[in-house]
Amino acid sequence: MERSSRIAGVIVAVGILVACLFGNIDFHAFNLNYYESEYTKLHTAENIGMSNEALFEATDALLSYIKGNREDISCVQEVHGVEREVFDERETAHMVDVRMLYQNARVVCFLLTGMGIAAFLFIFAVYKKKQISLDTALVSIKDGFRQVTLAFVIVVSFLVVYALIDFNRFWTVFHQIFFSNDLWLLDPRVSIMINMFPEEFFFGMVMRIVAGFVICYAAIALLFYYGIQKHLKKSNLIEKDD
């Protein structure tokens, strides 16, 4: 039972890690304040030939579609003085893939978070049945966070360094891994979407997601780890006094 509780401790940490990651992706990817600041900094509306209002309506169509709140990204706006569909067929087809990726990621997040909660309840249950001691239960969770955090630090450090050295290559590899076609390769001479979201836009978003994720997970992990460590030290002192 002790071994099972240690495995459960790892699952608890993984569940929290995934929840922090997806929570930050969800927050930053749909944070309209970020879109507004980047559009202003990059002069996006002016470069595309749209008004700010039209640009935000097109942005809202995209984000609402990804979240599943509308059935398509059809959006007719005035571009360089001519009314037209903002997004062409290739862009529309790519957004089908993006929406599917987001929805699948959300399902995986819910599943892993649910498993983390279930693992925590399992540890609590076996402790209540006196199959393991409180110290063993707490050590299981502490060790789970230590192992997952070590793996997390290694992976995130590698990805951050990779992105800082060559974000273009990093972004290309990301698309090659998560998309089975080349619809994401858009021509900036004709694609409005790629001009709405150039490399600089995504670089800023990815860095914000990473920073928010690190802060969120580190805060929770440290809270668990040092809280448990403090209890174990106190428990050892009591045993020595006895």
PASE-20754 format. One record per residue (C-alpha): residue number from 1; residue in one letter; chain; y, z, x. Coordinates in pm, 1 decimal. Layout:
<rs>
k, r, c, Y, Z, X
NUM, a, A, Y, Z, X .
...
</rs>
This chain:
<rs>
k, r, c, Y, Z, X
1, m, A, 0.0, 0.0, 0.0 .
2, e, A, 232.8, 67.7, 291.0 .
3, r, A, 189.0, -290.1, 412.7 .
4, s, A, 262.6, -424.0, 64.8 .
5, s, A, 580.6, -219.0, 49.0 .
6, r, A, 695.0, -363.3, 382.9 .
7, i, A, 641.1, -717.4, 255.5 .
8, a, A, 831.6, -619.3, -57.8 .
9, g, A, 1115.4, -493.2, 162.6 .
10, v, A, 1149.1, -837.1, 320.0 .
11, i, A, 1153.9, -998.4, -25.9 .
12, v, A, 1429.3, -757.6, -136.3 .
13, a, A, 1643.7, -863.6, 160.8 .
14, v, A, 1573.3, -1234.1, 100.7 .
15, g, A, 1671.7, -1197.2, -265.1 .
16, i, A, 2004.2, -1038.5, -171.4 .
17, l, A, 2067.2, -1297.7, 99.9 .
18, v, A, 2005.9, -1588.3, -139.4 .
19, a, A, 2224.1, -1430.4, -408.9 .
20, c, A, 2508.9, -1389.8, -155.6 .
21, l, A, 2468.6, -1747.6, -33.1 .
22, f, A, 2459.6, -1914.5, -373.1 .
23, g, A, 2733.2, -1687.1, -504.7 .
24, n, A, 2964.3, -1802.7, -226.1 .
25, i, A, 2867.3, -2167.9, -269.7 .
26, d, A, 2936.2, -2139.2, -641.2 .
27, f, A, 3269.0, -1963.7, -588.5 .
28, h, A, 3411.3, -2188.8, -317.7 .
29, a, A, 3274.6, -2521.2, -447.0 .
30, f, A, 3442.4, -2464.9, -784.2 .
31, n, A, 3755.2, -2284.6, -669.0 .
32, l, A, 4038.8, -2499.3, -802.8 .
33, n, A, 4294.1, -2315.6, -587.9 .
34, y, A, 4122.4, -2457.7, -280.5 .
35, y, A, 4129.4, -2808.8, -426.0 .
36, e, A, 4497.5, -2775.5, -504.4 .
37, s, A, 4587.9, -2650.9, -156.2 .
38, e, A, 4384.3, -2922.4, 16.1 .
39, y, A, 4519.0, -3199.3, -207.1 .
40, t, A, 4871.8, -3085.0, -124.6 .
41, k, A, 4804.9, -3054.8, 249.7 .
42, l, A, 4630.7, -3393.1, 272.1 .
43, h, A, 4868.4, -3573.4, 32.3 .
44, t, A, 4560.1, -3684.3, -160.0 .
45, a, A, 4724.4, -3798.8, -482.7 .
46, e, A, 4981.8, -4005.4, -295.0 .
47, n, A, 4722.4, -4165.2, -66.3 .
48, i, A, 4497.4, -4261.3, -356.3 .
49, g, A, 4781.6, -4384.5, -574.7 .
50, m, A, 4734.7, -4133.4, -855.6 .
51, s, A, 4950.6, -3864.2, -1009.2 .
52, n, A, 4859.4, -3502.8, -942.1 .
53, e, A, 4770.5, -3459.8, -1307.3 .
54, a, A, 4536.0, -3759.3, -1301.9 .
55, l, A, 4378.0, -3636.9, -978.7 .
56, f, A, 4303.1, -3296.7, -1126.8 .
57, e, A, 4159.3, -3449.4, -1442.9 .
58, a, A, 3923.2, -3654.9, -1227.5 .
59, t, A, 3835.6, -3343.8, -1025.4 .
60, d, A, 3767.9, -3146.9, -1341.8 .
61, a, A, 3536.3, -3423.8, -1465.3 .
62, l, A, 3335.8, -3405.8, -1142.9 .
63, l, A, 3305.8, -3028.4, -1131.2 .
64, s, A, 3227.0, -2995.7, -1501.2 .
65, y, A, 2954.1, -3258.0, -1465.7 .
66, i, A, 2794.7, -3084.7, -1167.2 .
67, k, A, 2787.2, -2754.1, -1354.7 .
68, g, A, 2626.0, -2922.9, -1654.8 .
69, n, A, 2923.9, -2887.1, -1888.2 .
70, r, A, 2957.1, -3259.5, -1958.3 .
71, e, A, 2721.9, -3557.1, -1964.5 .
72, d, A, 2904.1, -3799.1, -1732.0 .
73, i, A, 3194.9, -3833.7, -1490.5 .
74, s, A, 3366.4, -4110.6, -1684.0 .
75, c, A, 3739.9, -4067.1, -1637.2 .
76, v, A, 3999.3, -4338.7, -1697.9 .
77, q, A, 4321.6, -4285.3, -1504.8 .
78, e, A, 4606.8, -4488.1, -1364.2 .
79, v, A, 4545.3, -4583.6, -1000.9 .
80, h, A, 4818.8, -4778.1, -821.0 .
81, g, A, 4971.0, -4855.1, -1160.3 .
82, v, A, 4648.0, -4991.2, -1314.0 .
83, e, A, 4429.7, -4806.9, -1564.0 .
84, r, A, 4066.8, -4801.5, -1453.3 .
85, e, A, 3756.0, -4589.2, -1428.1 .
86, v, A, 3821.5, -4359.1, -1136.6 .
87, f, A, 3460.3, -4357.1, -1014.8 .
88, d, A, 3249.7, -4667.8, -966.3 .
89, e, A, 2875.0, -4712.8, -1022.9 .
90, r, A, 2771.9, -4603.7, -672.3 .
91, e, A, 2979.8, -4287.6, -690.8 .
92, t, A, 2844.3, -4212.8, -1037.6 .
93, a, A, 2485.0, -4256.8, -918.6 .
94, h, A, 2548.3, -4026.2, -621.7 .
95, m, A, 2686.2, -3757.3, -850.6 .
96, v, A, 2361.0, -3764.6, -1047.6 .
97, d, A, 2187.7, -3659.9, -723.2 .
98, v, A, 2453.4, -3397.4, -647.5 .
99, r, A, 2418.6, -3246.5, -994.0 .
100, m, A, 2040.1, -3233.3, -960.8 .
101, l, A, 2068.8, -3068.5, -617.9 .
102, y, A, 2307.4, -2804.7, -753.2 .
103, q, A, 2098.2, -2733.3, -1062.7 .
104, n, A, 1777.7, -2707.6, -856.5 .
105, a, A, 1950.6, -2477.5, -607.1 .
106, r, A, 2062.1, -2255.6, -893.0 .
107, v, A, 1705.7, -2232.1, -1026.2 .
108, v, A, 1571.6, -2143.9, -679.9 .
109, c, A, 1845.9, -1882.3, -640.8 .
110, f, A, 1758.8, -1718.3, -971.6 .
111, l, A, 1388.2, -1719.1, -886.1 .
112, l, A, 1434.3, -1564.5, -540.9 .
113, t, A, 1687.6, -1310.9, -667.4 .
114, g, A, 1446.6, -1220.1, -944.8 .
115, m, A, 1168.8, -1179.0, -688.8 .
116, g, A, 1397.4, -952.8, -485.4 .
117, i, A, 1463.2, -732.5, -789.2 .
118, a, A, 1091.2, -726.6, -872.6 .
119, a, A, 1008.4, -630.4, -510.6 .
120, f, A, 1260.9, -345.9, -523.5 .
121, l, A, 1109.2, -220.2, -849.4 .
122, f, A, 762.4, -246.7, -692.0 .
123, i, A, 865.3, -23.6, -400.9 .
124, f, A, 1020.8, 222.4, -642.5 .
125, a, A, 708.0, 219.4, -863.1 .
126, v, A, 461.7, 288.8, -580.4 .
127, y, A, 688.4, 568.8, -458.0 .
128, k, A, 703.8, 724.5, -806.0 .
129, k, A, 322.7, 709.2, -824.7 .
130, k, A, 322.3, 892.7, -489.2 .
131, q, A, 128.5, 611.0, -323.7 .
132, i, A, 392.6, 607.3, -51.2 .
133, s, A, 651.1, 863.8, 57.0 .
134, l, A, 1024.2, 824.6, 0.1 .
135, d, A, 1073.4, 778.1, 373.8 .
136, t, A, 814.4, 497.6, 378.9 .
137, a, A, 983.6, 329.1, 83.6 .
138, l, A, 1322.2, 345.7, 252.2 .
139, v, A, 1186.3, 227.6, 586.5 .
140, s, A, 1028.6, -72.7, 410.4 .
141, i, A, 1369.1, -179.0, 277.8 .
142, k, A, 1544.2, -103.6, 609.1 .
143, d, A, 1291.6, -304.3, 810.1 .
144, g, A, 1313.0, -588.7, 559.1 .
145, f, A, 1688.8, -610.9, 608.8 .
146, r, A, 1650.0, -591.3, 986.8 .
147, q, A, 1399.2, -877.6, 999.9 .
148, v, A, 1581.9, -1101.2, 752.6 .
149, t, A, 1918.2, -1030.4, 916.9 .
150, l, A, 1783.7, -1127.1, 1260.1 .
151, a, A, 1656.2, -1458.8, 1125.0 .
152, f, A, 1980.1, -1506.3, 933.2 .
153, v, A, 2196.1, -1449.9, 1242.8 .
154, i, A, 1995.4, -1700.0, 1447.5 .
155, v, A, 2000.1, -1973.2, 1181.8 .
156, v, A, 2364.4, -1930.5, 1076.5 .
157, s, A, 2485.7, -1910.2, 1437.1 .
158, f, A, 2308.3, -2236.5, 1516.9 .
159, l, A, 2448.9, -2411.9, 1207.9 .
160, v, A, 2803.8, -2288.3, 1266.0 .
161, v, A, 2802.6, -2396.4, 1631.2 .
162, y, A, 2653.6, -2732.7, 1532.0 .
163, a, A, 2921.4, -2784.5, 1265.5 .
164, l, A, 3203.7, -2683.9, 1500.0 .
165, i, A, 3083.6, -2915.9, 1775.7 .
166, d, A, 3019.0, -3221.1, 1556.8 .
167, f, A, 3085.1, -3170.5, 1186.0 .
168, n, A, 3040.1, -3539.8, 1110.9 .
169, r, A, 2684.1, -3530.8, 1246.7 .
170, f, A, 2618.3, -3196.7, 1076.5 .
171, w, A, 2731.1, -3338.8, 741.1 .
172, t, A, 2525.5, -3654.5, 792.4 .
173, v, A, 2208.6, -3457.8, 868.7 .
174, f, A, 2271.7, -3239.2, 562.3 .
175, h, A, 2279.7, -3547.0, 339.0 .
176, q, A, 1975.9, -3699.4, 505.6 .
177, i, A, 1778.6, -3382.4, 437.5 .
178, f, A, 1882.5, -3324.6, 77.4 .
179, f, A, 1920.1, -3681.3, -52.2 .
180, s, A, 1646.1, -3945.3, -62.6 .
181, n, A, 1884.1, -4242.8, -69.1 .
182, d, A, 2204.6, -4363.7, 94.4 .
183, l, A, 2430.3, -4346.3, -212.5 .
184, w, A, 2632.2, -4078.9, -33.4 .
185, l, A, 2751.3, -4342.7, 215.4 .
186, l, A, 3077.7, -4443.6, 49.0 .
187, d, A, 3330.3, -4697.2, 175.7 .
188, p, A, 3676.4, -4535.3, 214.4 .
189, r, A, 3835.8, -4876.3, 157.8 .
190, v, A, 3715.0, -4889.4, -203.3 .
191, s, A, 3585.9, -4542.0, -290.4 .
192, i, A, 3826.5, -4300.9, -455.3 .
193, m, A, 3575.6, -4018.0, -429.1 .
194, i, A, 3552.4, -4030.0, -50.0 .
195, n, A, 3931.0, -4030.5, -31.0 .
196, m, A, 3947.1, -3729.9, -261.2 .
197, f, A, 3705.6, -3541.6, -38.6 .
198, p, A, 3738.4, -3651.4, 325.3 .
199, e, A, 3558.7, -3478.9, 610.6 .
200, e, A, 3844.5, -3231.8, 663.4 .
201, f, A, 3814.9, -3118.6, 301.2 .
202, f, A, 3443.8, -3039.1, 331.8 .
203, f, A, 3483.5, -2880.3, 674.5 .
204, g, A, 3724.7, -2627.3, 528.2 .
205, m, A, 3498.0, -2560.3, 231.3 .
206, v, A, 3184.9, -2514.0, 445.5 .
207, m, A, 3365.2, -2271.6, 677.9 .
208, r, A, 3486.8, -2069.0, 378.7 .
209, i, A, 3136.3, -2056.4, 234.6 .
210, v, A, 2991.0, -1941.1, 567.4 .
211, a, A, 3262.2, -1676.0, 616.6 .
212, g, A, 3227.5, -1543.5, 262.0 .
213, f, A, 2848.2, -1541.6, 289.3 .
214, v, A, 2849.1, -1354.9, 620.7 .
215, i, A, 3094.8, -1091.1, 493.7 .
216, c, A, 2909.5, -1043.6, 164.3 .
217, y, A, 2560.2, -1016.3, 311.9 .
218, a, A, 2669.7, -810.3, 612.9 .
219, a, A, 2845.7, -558.0, 388.0 .
220, i, A, 2538.8, -513.1, 165.5 .
221, a, A, 2292.8, -508.7, 456.9 .
222, l, A, 2496.9, -249.6, 646.9 .
223, l, A, 2534.8, -36.9, 334.6 .
224, f, A, 2158.7, -33.2, 283.1 .
225, y, A, 2068.5, -1.1, 649.7 .
226, y, A, 2300.7, 282.3, 747.3 .
227, g, A, 2259.9, 460.9, 415.0 .
228, i, A, 1883.7, 464.6, 463.9 .
229, q, A, 1921.2, 555.3, 832.3 .
230, k, A, 2142.4, 849.0, 739.5 .
231, h, A, 1885.5, 974.2, 487.4 .
232, l, A, 1599.5, 942.1, 736.5 .
233, k, A, 1788.0, 1140.1, 1000.4 .
234, k, A, 1865.6, 1408.9, 745.3 .
235, s, A, 1500.4, 1412.6, 637.6 .
236, n, A, 1384.6, 1455.1, 998.1 .
237, l, A, 1627.8, 1742.6, 1051.4 .
238, i, A, 1495.6, 1921.9, 744.0 .
239, e, A, 1137.0, 1877.7, 864.1 .
240, k, A, 1227.9, 2023.0, 1204.8 .
241, d, A, 1399.4, 2320.6, 1043.0 .
242, d, A, 1090.1, 2384.6, 832.3 .
</rs>
